[in-house]
């Protein structure tokens, strides 16, 4: 009987984790989805946040700010190759979300930068963030925390090192 209770609890937790990572947020004509971040080492001072923003409207909008209680400062950043060197820079004017288009904030590109972390991001937890858009206004979202070094949330965040990839 204990096995069945454990199995039921594990199934419920799995459903909850899928629903958290699959949550979409709407503000104005914008839909925010695929929100996530990755775990940070214990003494890390910074971490990145990643989302997808779809502008369903007929006018462009702009992500102008992000804030969170988990860090002293939050900025919008871009990783870009400048003079053959990969550099990170703040997007001081924000990030444009063109009408009818999708903008993806992801590792190695545009992203939310948390600086001065008050505590590490722990795998399985969530990070609360308030995004501010020029026209649509504010929206509160949560970033589920994937494993350290993950390239994406979901399938890409899984540890594949112990999986059998041989062809049978």
C-alpha positions as CSV (number, residue, x, y, z in Angstrom):
1,X,0.0,0.0,0.0
2,X,2.9,2.4,0.7
3,X,4.2,1.8,-2.8
4,X,0.9,2.9,-4.3
5,X,0.9,6.1,-2.2
6,X,4.5,6.9,-3.2
7,X,3.7,6.2,-6.8
8,X,0.6,8.5,-6.7
9,X,2.6,11.2,-5.0
10,X,5.3,11.0,-7.6
11,X,2.8,11.2,-10.4
12,X,1.2,14.2,-8.8
13,X,4.6,16.0,-8.5
14,X,5.4,15.2,-12.1
15,X,2.1,16.8,-13.3
16,X,2.7,19.8,-11.1
17,X,6.3,20.2,-12.5
18,X,5.0,20.0,-16.1
19,X,2.3,22.5,-15.5
20,X,4.7,25.0,-13.9
21,X,7.2,24.7,-16.7
22,X,4.5,24.9,-19.3
23,X,2.7,28.0,-17.9
24,X,2.0,30.8,-20.3
25,X,1.4,34.4,-19.1
26,X,-0.5,37.1,-21.0
27,X,-0.3,40.9,-20.7
28,X,-1.9,43.1,-23.3
29,X,-1.2,41.5,-26.7
30,X,1.8,39.6,-25.5
31,X,2.1,36.0,-24.5
32,X,5.1,34.9,-22.4
33,X,6.0,31.2,-22.4
34,X,8.9,28.8,-22.1
35,X,10.1,30.7,-19.0
36,X,13.1,29.1,-17.2
37,X,16.5,29.6,-15.6
38,X,19.2,27.3,-14.5
39,X,20.7,26.3,-11.2
40,X,23.7,28.4,-10.0
41,X,26.7,27.3,-7.9
42,X,26.4,28.1,-4.1
43,X,28.5,31.3,-4.3
44,X,27.4,32.6,-7.7
45,X,26.7,36.3,-7.9
46,X,24.8,36.1,-11.2
47,X,22.3,34.0,-13.2
48,X,20.4,34.2,-16.4
49,X,16.6,34.0,-17.2
50,X,15.1,32.9,-20.4
51,X,11.6,33.3,-22.0
52,X,9.8,33.4,-25.3
53,X,7.6,36.4,-26.0
54,X,4.9,36.4,-28.8
55,X,3.4,39.7,-29.9
56,X,-0.1,38.9,-31.1
57,X,-0.9,42.6,-31.7
58,X,-0.6,45.0,-34.6
59,X,1.9,47.3,-32.8
60,X,5.4,46.6,-31.6
61,X,6.1,46.6,-27.8
62,X,9.3,46.7,-25.9
63,X,10.5,44.8,-22.8
64,X,12.0,47.7,-20.9
65,X,12.8,46.2,-17.5
66,X,12.7,43.2,-15.2
67,X,12.9,43.0,-11.4
68,X,13.1,40.3,-8.8
69,X,13.6,40.0,-5.0
70,X,16.3,37.3,-5.6
71,X,19.0,39.8,-6.7
72,X,20.2,43.3,-6.1
73,X,19.9,44.2,-9.8
74,X,18.2,42.8,-12.9
75,X,19.1,43.9,-16.4
76,X,18.2,42.9,-20.0
77,X,21.4,41.6,-21.7
78,X,22.6,40.3,-25.1
79,X,25.5,38.0,-25.9
80,X,27.0,39.1,-29.2
81,X,30.1,38.6,-31.2
82,X,31.9,42.0,-31.4
83,X,35.3,42.1,-33.2
84,X,35.4,38.3,-33.2
85,X,35.0,38.2,-29.4
86,X,31.8,37.0,-27.6
87,X,30.7,39.8,-25.3
88,X,27.8,40.5,-23.0
89,X,26.2,43.9,-23.1
90,X,23.2,45.5,-21.4
91,X,20.3,46.4,-23.7
92,X,19.8,49.9,-22.3
93,X,16.8,50.7,-24.6
94,X,15.1,47.4,-23.8
95,X,14.3,44.6,-26.2
96,X,11.8,45.3,-29.1
97,X,9.0,42.8,-29.6
98,X,7.8,43.5,-33.2
99,X,4.1,43.2,-34.0
100,X,3.2,39.6,-35.1
101,X,6.6,38.2,-34.2
102,X,8.2,36.0,-31.6
103,X,11.4,37.0,-29.6
104,X,13.3,34.4,-27.7
105,X,15.5,35.1,-24.7
106,X,17.9,32.1,-24.5
107,X,21.4,31.1,-23.4
108,X,24.0,32.7,-25.7
109,X,21.7,35.5,-26.9
110,X,19.2,37.9,-25.4
111,X,18.5,37.1,-21.7
112,X,17.5,38.5,-18.3
113,X,20.6,39.0,-16.1
114,X,20.2,38.6,-12.3
115,X,23.2,40.3,-10.6
116,X,24.0,40.2,-6.9
117,X,22.1,37.0,-6.1
118,X,20.8,36.9,-2.5
119,X,20.9,33.0,-2.7
120,X,21.7,30.4,-5.3
121,X,19.0,29.3,-7.8
122,X,18.2,25.7,-6.8
123,X,17.1,23.1,-9.3
124,X,13.4,22.3,-8.9
125,X,12.6,25.7,-7.4
126,X,11.2,28.8,-9.1
127,X,12.4,32.4,-9.4
128,X,9.8,35.2,-9.3
129,X,10.2,38.0,-11.8
130,X,8.2,41.1,-12.8
131,X,8.6,42.0,-16.5
132,X,7.8,45.6,-17.6
133,X,6.7,46.3,-21.1
134,X,6.5,49.8,-22.6
135,X,2.9,49.4,-23.7
136,X,1.5,46.2,-22.1
137,X,2.7,47.1,-18.6
138,X,3.8,44.7,-15.9
139,X,3.4,41.0,-15.6
140,X,4.6,38.7,-12.8
141,X,6.0,35.4,-13.9
142,X,7.9,32.5,-12.4
143,X,11.0,30.9,-13.9
144,X,11.3,27.2,-13.1
145,X,15.0,26.3,-12.3
146,X,16.5,23.6,-14.5
147,X,19.8,21.8,-13.7
148,X,23.1,23.6,-13.7
149,X,24.4,24.0,-17.3
150,X,21.1,23.2,-19.0
151,X,20.8,24.5,-22.5
152,X,17.0,24.6,-22.5
153,X,14.1,23.8,-20.2
154,X,12.4,20.4,-20.5
155,X,14.0,17.7,-22.6
156,X,17.3,19.6,-23.0
157,X,17.5,20.1,-19.2
158,X,17.5,16.3,-18.5
159,X,20.6,14.4,-17.6
160,X,21.2,12.1,-20.5
161,X,24.5,10.7,-19.3
162,X,23.1,7.5,-17.9
163,X,20.7,6.8,-20.8
164,X,21.3,4.0,-23.3
165,X,21.6,5.6,-26.7
166,X,22.6,2.4,-28.5
167,X,20.5,1.1,-31.4
168,X,18.9,-2.2,-30.6
